[in-house]
Amino acid sequence: MKFIINREEILTPLQQIVSVIEKRQTMPILSNVLMVVEEDSLCLTGTDLEIQIIAKINIKSATPGSITVPARKFLDICRLLPSGAEIKFDQQDDKIKILSNRSRFSLSCLPADNYPEFSESEFANNFFINAGKFKKALEKTVFCMANQDVRYYLNGLLLNISNSKIKLVASDGHRLAIHEDTLDQGTGYEARIIFPRKGVIELGRLLEDPDTELKVEFSSNNIRIFIKNLIFSAKLVDSKYPDFGKVFQQAFFEPIPITKQVLKDTLTRVAILSNEKFKGVTLDISSQALRVSTHNPEHDEAEEEFAIDYSGEPISIAFNAQYLLDAVTNLDSEIAVLTIASNSSSCFIAEPNESNYKFIVMPMRL
């Protein structure tokens, strides 16, 4: 195997692939990148057996071959070479020589035949979506995913396709974010799949160009996304997402419109003196005023009050301040509308006249 490539052509795909590879591996070969060279293309593959990224790069006058190269050493060599440098690769038995200007490197490699195959079932469904639209939907929901929860279906993101409608839902059991959008083309089917947490985070990093058209294919246990010259694959979470529809079927107090920046600033200031572990703040809502207060085990106290446009019944309810801040920060409008369930079981946070994005947070007992 021999080929020559410019540093800039290989660096970005290599960085994207190495981010998937875990530092500690049960199989040493999983710490490597699989390189397959054909006459006019270089194919790089990295996987942790749950997620896989394949990058295809056009090259000229190459000698075909395949080998696996230590991923992080390979990336560091390419990254630290001068900008615009030409890099020559030459495979000699179980080593690969990397030459660039006056630099010489020799890496011990493992044979490509031993590289594990990423098992994928037949992809029955597919749809097309704009990368900018998909990235926005991910950003508005990803922070609500659970991390290492025993209810493993919460350690991921629900992707719900209903003909031309797409809905993304994430929850950690204490809060829930829903983002809805429409596809340019109808799919003609309904499907619900759970995207794993690591896959969601890695995919978000890959969606850099908002104008790219993505092709998404999925089966009952795999998803594959084509992003320009990359192919991203992930194993889906084999579980059923809980039915969250019941939370909408209840009585609510009158909606409370609040200027987003005022609420953010107040919560940030008051939360300084909240309990460091639970971040609890109490909202006392009365006619025309909202008071935010907190205390902590050291007997520190904070409270702040501001005017609101509300004429309903008085409400006193406590929340995790960080959960409220995360929700409010993700709103696009300057006004946040808070709607509290009449049994004080939940609070909806949304934009006025905007039904695409909803955030639900459960109260705390202080």
N, C-alpha and C positions, 0 to 999 in steps of 0.2 A: 504493500500500500504506500503510495506516494502522492502528495499534492501540495500546492502552494495556495495560500489564502491571505487576504489582507486582515490585519488585526481587528478592524472595525466590523468586518462581516461576521466573524465568529464570536466576538466578545458578548454581544447582547443575548443571542440565543443560548450561549453557554451559561450566562448568569441566570437566565430564566429556568434552565434545566437544573442547575445545581441547587437552587432554592427548594426544590422538591426532595432532593436526596438528604436523608437523615444522616447526622454525623455519626451516630452509633448504629451499626447494622448487625443483624444476626448472620447475614451472609456477606463476606468481604466484597464479593463482586457487585453488590448493590451500592457500594461507595464509588463505583466507577461509572463513567459515561460510555455507552456503546457508540462506537464510530463505524459507520458503514460507508465506504466510498465506492461509487459507481463511476462510469466514464465522465459524466458531467454534473454529478451531485454528491453532496456530503450530507449524510443523515445522522443526527445526534439524538440519542435517546437516554432519558434518565427516569428512574422509577423507584418507589418504595413499596411496590406491589399493591398499594391502595390508589396511588395517583401516578400517572405517566405523562411526560411531555416529550414530543418528538418535534425536532426542528429540521427543516430541509433547506440547504443552502446550495446555490448554483456555483460550481467551480469549473475550471477549464483544465484540459489536458492532465487528467489524473490517472494513476495506476490503481485499479480496483483492489479492494481488500476490506477486512473488518477486524476490529480489536476493541477491547475495553480499556479505558485510560482512567487513572485515579482522578476523580472529578475536581476536588478542591485544589490539588497541586496544579492540575492542568489550567484551571481558571486563574489561579494566582500568577502563573507564568504569562498567560496571554494578557492579563490585566496590567501587569507591571512592565510590559514591553512598551517602547515609545509609541505614541499615537501615529497611526498610518503605516506602521511597520509591516513588512511582508514576512510571513511565517512559512517555513518549509517543514513539512512532516514527512518522515521516512521511517517505515516500519522495518525492523530487523529482528526476526524471530519473535521473542516475547518482550521486546523493548521497542519504544518509539522514540526516535530522535527528533528534537524540535530545534530548528536553526533559524535565527533571525539576526541579521547584521553580524555583530561580533559575539552574540550570545549563543551558547550551546547547552542543551539540556537533554538528558536521557532518562526516560521514565520506564520503570518496570510495569508491565501490563498483564492482564489476564485474558485468556482466549475468548473470543466472541461466542463460541459454541456453548459456553457455560452460562451465558446471560439468560436469566429467567424470562419466560414469555409472560406477557401481561394478558391474563385470560379475559376475553370479551365475548359476550353472547351476541346473537344477531340483533341489529338495531332496527326495531319495528317502526318507531316514530321519529319524525324530525320536524324542525321549524327553523325559520330564519328570523334574526332579530338584530337591530342596530347595536353595536358595542356600547355606545354612549348611553343608550336607554337601559341596557342590561346592567351596566356599571352603576348607574344612578340607583336602580332598584336594589342592587346588592348593598350599596353604601347606606341606604336608608333602613336596612333590616339586619345586616350582619352583626352589629354590636349587641343584638338581643339574643344571639345564640348562646346556649349553655356551654360550659367548658368542663368536660369530664363528669357530667351528670350520670347517675346510675340509670336514669331514663334516657338511654342512648339515642333515642329518636330526637331528643332536644339538642343533642350535640351536632346539629346540622340545620339545614334550611329547607323548608317545604317549597317545592316548585309545582304550582298548579296550572295546568294548561286546560282551557275550556274554549275550543274552537279558536277565535281570534283574541281571546283574553288571556293574559298571563298574570299570575298572582304569586308573590313571594312572601312567605310568612316565617318569622323566627321568634322563638320564645325560650326563656330560661326558667319558666314556671312562675316568675314574679312579675314579668312584663312581657308584652307581645307587640311586635311591629308587623304591619301588613302594608304592602305596596302593590297596587294594581296598575296595569297598563294594557295597551292594545297592540297586537301584532299587525304588521302591514298586510299579511295574508292569513286567511282562515286556515286552520289545520284540519278541521273536520273530525277531531277526536277530543276526548277528555282524559286527562291523566294527572296523577299525583305522584311525585317522586321526592325522596329526601336526599339532598346533596350533603356529603360529609363536611364537617367544619373546616378541616385542613384544605379540602378541595375548593371550598368557597373563598378562603383567604388567598390561596395561590391563584385562582382564576381572576380575582380582583386586581392582582398585580399585573396580569398579562393584558388586561383591557386598557391599554394606554392610548390608542388612537380611537377617539369617539366616532369617527366616520366609517370604521370598518364594519362590514356586514358579516355576521357570524352565522355559521350553519351548526345547529345543535341537533345531535342524534341521541336517542336514548332507548334503552330496553328496560326490563323490570329490575335489572341489577347493575347496569353500567350507563355512563353518559360520556359522549365524545363531542368535543367542540372544535371546529376548524377556525383558527384565527390567523389570517394571512398565511405565513409559511410554517405555522405551528399547529400541531394536533394535540389537544389537551384531553386526557381521558381520566375518569375516576370511577371507583366502585361506589354504588349507591348504598345508603343505609337500608337494610332489609327490615323494615318495620312500618307500622301505620301511624301517621301523625294524628294526635288527638283532635276531636271535633271542637273547634273554638267558636262555632256559630252561635252557641247558646248565650254567650256573653252579650250579644246584641239584642237578645229577646228579653229585655227587662225594662222596668220604668227608670227614668232619669230625672234628676233635678234640672232646673233651667240652665242652658249653656252659659258659660262665663267667658266673654272675650277679654283677653289681656294683651297688652303690648309685649311682644316677645322679649325685647331687650330689657325692659323693666323687670320682668319675671326672672330672666337669667341673672341679672346683676344682683337682685335681692336674694335669690337662692344661693348664689356663690358666696355672698357676704355672710349670710346667716349660717351656712353650713360649716364655716370655719370652726364654730364652737359646738358642732354636733358630735355625737359619739363616733369615734374614728372607725369603729367596725361597722355600725349599722347605718350611719349617715342620715338618721331620722330627723325630719322637720315636720312641724304641725302647721296645717293651713286652717285658719279660722276665717270662714267666709261669712260676712254679714252684708246687710244692705249697703251698697256703695263702697265697701272696704274689704281688703284682704290683708290679714295679719299672718306673717310667717315667723315662727318662733322655734327655738330648740334649746336643749340643755344637755349636759354630759355628766359622767360620773364624778368629775372634779368640781361639780356645782357651778360651772360657768354657764351663762345664759346669753341668748341673743334674740332680739325680735325686731321686725321691721314691718311697717304698714304702708299700703298705698291704695289709692282710690281705684275702684272698678265699676263697671256698668252692670250691676246685678240687683235684682229686686225680689229674688226668690227667698226660700226658707234659709235660715242660718245653718251652716254646715261646719263641723269640725272634723278634720281627717288628717292622718299622718302618712307621709311617704318617704321613701329613700330619696334624698335630694339629688343624688347622682343620676338616678333613673329619670327623674323629671328633667334634669338638665340635658341628658342625652336625647330625650324626645324633642324638647323645645329647640335644641340646636339643629336638629334635622328638618325642621319646618322651613319651607322656602318663603312663606309670607311673613309680614311684619307683625301679624296678629296670631296669637295662639288661642284656640278655643278649648276650654276645659269643660267636660261634661261628666258629672259624677253620678254614679248609679244611686237610686233612691235608698237602697239598702247599704250604701257605702262599701260595696264589695269591689268596686273598680272605678277607675277614672279614665275617660277617653281624652286624648289630646290630638287635635286635628287642626287643619287650616280652614278658615271660613270659605264656604262655597267650593271646597276642594275635597273630593271623596277618594282620590287616588292613594293617599297616605293616611294611615291611622295608627295610633300608638295607644296601647292599653297598659296601665300600671296598676298593680294591686297595692292596697294600703298596708300600713304597718301598725302594730300596737306599740305605743310608747309608754 
